[in-house]
Amino acid sequence: MTLSDAIKQEAHGLGFDAVGISRVAAESEDAATPLPQFLHRRLLEWLQRGYHGTMTWMERDAARRADPQQVLSGCRSVISLGMNYYTPHRADERPGYGRIARYAWGEDYHEALKQRLEQLEGRIRTLAPGAVTRWYVDTGPVMEKAWAQQAGLGWIGKHSNLVSPRYGSWLLLGEILTTIDLEPDEPGTDLCGSCMLCLKACPTGAITEPYVVDANKCISYLTIELHRPEDEIPEELAHKLGNRIFGCDDCLDICPYNAQATATDEPAFQPSTLTLAPHLTALSELSERAFTTTFRRSPLRRAKHRGFLRNVQIAIQNLRRVSC
């Protein structure tokens, strides 16, 4: 068994559903530009369009964000890992209820992945003494979707999210950067073809062209990232939120590769009654302390109390608009 195979075996044993390896020195699609340079160029183009909105942290050190060697000195390989979070439950769409993105139905996925990444990191050091590693769960300067595609976990779809041929759109990603030179996997092949369903499904037209998303129009961005006191959702977009109070799954739900999605058995990702059927009136009355207590182990904390209540109020207004 090779070291790469041994690491994959350990990863699956810890509960990761998908694991793949890529080399940092890999070439990009044009077979002429090193992948980090290609990613840096694409990121700069996106930033120059202003598509990152108020997420100014993405502007800082863009070259480092595209090159794992600038994050971990001597990095030679990226181990990309995914956990399936799909459950077969359906959100309660009756009038008076809000809609929460599927990934936030259960507990905070950062904790579920963090524990396993730390364990896997320890096992890698046992398998390869002297190896230097560093893990992230979408909190570090790593373009995780691009490296996941390079590692063969799937491909980046036209909605800009990773699509797995086995798990569809429902993989949560983490990665371990390492100084070990590991045997890489074949990159994922783009299987979107001529399909444009995700672009058509987006309520706000945030997918401006295939593979490009303007965060300023994206409901996930509007309902989660805009939570500062001075942040408001533009009126022309607010009514398009419908009953969505945290995130949006429309471009994911419509993807044909989710037709045979496999349900996860991970307890942390199982939904609660509250996340499946969040009653708008009850939520609108949550005090800041009650919000913190209710969602202390939930991704919903990201929206902050003020941002979350604003989302709920918009959903209530949209309900009244429809009822009139």
C-alpha angles and dihedrals in degrees: 000000000000122000089251091054092047092052091049091050091052091048093053090046089057092054104266110144097200132029132171140160133226134182117238090220092058120132123245127242093281090057089225106075123064108246096244090056091047092050091047091054093049092048092051091050090052093047092048089058088057090237092141092070112193093347091109091160087077090064093059113099097342091179090059091049090057098044121059089196088069090052097046116022111234093014109166104164139034118209107204118200134187137192121201112233101177118128124180094234123119126223117242104254098180116130111276096037129102130222124237124192113260096242089062096052092094135031125314105293091209089073095046092052095038094061092050095044091053091050092047091048089056092049092049090055089052091050093044112026111205094029116137117217140177127187133203139184103200090298099096135068095272127119091224099178092054092050092045089056090047088052092053099251090128138291136283106259128213088269087061093245126115116264119200119202087220105033101027115209096335106095123118110208137220132160143201119213113207142177090225117109100229131184106263129224126233112273118252117265120232106245099173091105113171094335114130100170095119092054091050093046097054106108095209103034091246092149094078093182135348110304094004125102126186103214091200088072099033114111091215090057094042095050099038113025098038098075105119117113091252094048118104131170111241112252093235089060099036095074090051091061090076107181096336109127101166123023129323134252100185097111090045097044092055095053111114091219089071093063092098100028115167116232118238122233093203107127093211092063097050113114127242127223089252096054094045094046110022106178108219098211093050092047092049089062096054114125118218090257092049091048091052093047096044095048101030092123096033134096086232089084086077091076092056122222095280095047093046094050090048089054091049092050091050090051091051091050091049090051091052090048091054092045094053 
